[in-house]
Amino acid sequence: MPGRLLAIAITLASMAVPVHAATVQLSMENLVILPAEVSVKVGDSVEWTNKDEFAHTATARNGDFDVNLPPKTSAAFVVKKAGTVEYYCRYHPNMTATLKIER
């Protein structure tokens, strides 16, 4: 009987689907952040690509992150807590977007 329970446990463990964090990609182009609103989960990476010829930032209004993006570069941030976070570019404050972060 113990051998059978071990075999069942091994079978169930091999069927478990590992949880993988996602990478959500956003772009900054022509002074716009796209998409302007995105849903992510804690542990996911948010990756911004600056397609413009000038620098941008992704700066959370609540202080959670401040990512610098020189021209034609990408940078990422790993989401650490749930909530809704509004962010903007410090150099171009009219560039705004929102992350909706779930557990």
C-alpha positions in Angstrom: 0.0 0.0 0.0 2.7 2.6 0.8 4.3 2.0 -2.6 0.9 2.6 -4.3 0.5 5.9 -2.4 4.0 6.9 -3.5 3.2 6.1 -7.1 0.0 8.2 -6.9 1.8 11.1 -5.3 4.5 11.0 -8.0 1.8 10.9 -10.7 0.0 13.9 -9.2 3.2 15.9 -8.8 4.1 15.3 -12.4 0.7 16.6 -13.5 1.0 19.9 -11.6 1.3 22.8 -13.9 4.0 25.2 -12.8 3.1 28.8 -12.4 5.2 31.1 -14.6 5.3 34.9 -14.4 4.4 36.7 -17.5 6.2 39.5 -19.2 3.8 42.3 -20.3 5.2 44.5 -23.0 4.4 48.2 -23.4 5.7 50.8 -25.8 6.4 54.5 -25.7 6.2 56.0 -29.1 5.2 59.5 -30.4 4.7 60.6 -26.8 2.2 57.9 -26.0 2.3 54.9 -23.7 0.6 51.8 -25.3 -1.5 50.2 -24.0 -2.6 53.0 -21.7 -4.2 50.5 -19.3 -3.0 46.9 -18.7 -3.8 44.2 -16.1 -0.9 42.2 -14.6 -0.3 39.9 -11.7 2.1 40.2 -8.8 5.4 38.6 -10.0 4.9 39.5 -13.6 7.4 41.7 -15.4 6.4 44.9 -17.1 8.7 45.8 -19.9 8.6 49.2 -21.6 10.3 49.8 -25.0 11.1 53.4 -25.8 10.8 53.8 -29.5 11.3 57.5 -29.5 14.4 59.5 -30.2 14.4 61.1 -26.7 14.4 59.8 -23.1 11.3 58.8 -21.1 10.5 57.4 -17.7 7.9 55.2 -16.3 7.3 56.8 -12.9 4.7 55.5 -10.5 2.7 58.3 -8.8 2.7 56.3 -5.6 6.5 55.8 -5.6 6.5 52.0 -6.4 8.8 52.4 -9.4 10.8 54.9 -11.4 12.2 53.3 -14.6 14.5 55.3 -16.9 14.3 54.7 -20.6 16.9 56.3 -22.8 16.1 56.6 -26.5 15.6 53.3 -28.4 16.0 51.1 -25.2 13.9 48.7 -23.1 13.7 48.3 -19.4 11.7 46.1 -17.1 10.2 46.1 -13.6 8.9 43.1 -11.6 5.5 43.8 -10.0 5.7 43.2 -6.2 2.3 44.2 -4.8 -1.4 44.3 -5.9 -3.3 47.5 -6.5 -3.9 50.1 -9.2 -0.8 52.2 -10.0 -1.0 55.3 -12.2 2.3 56.2 -13.8 3.7 58.9 -16.1 6.8 60.1 -17.9 8.7 62.7 -15.7 9.9 64.4 -18.9 6.5 64.4 -20.6 3.9 64.5 -17.9 1.1 64.2 -20.5 2.2 60.6 -21.1 0.2 58.6 -18.6 -0.9 55.0 -18.1 -2.3 52.6 -15.5 -1.3 49.2 -14.2 -4.0 47.1 -12.6 -2.2 44.6 -10.5 -3.9 41.4 -9.2 -2.6 38.8 -6.8 
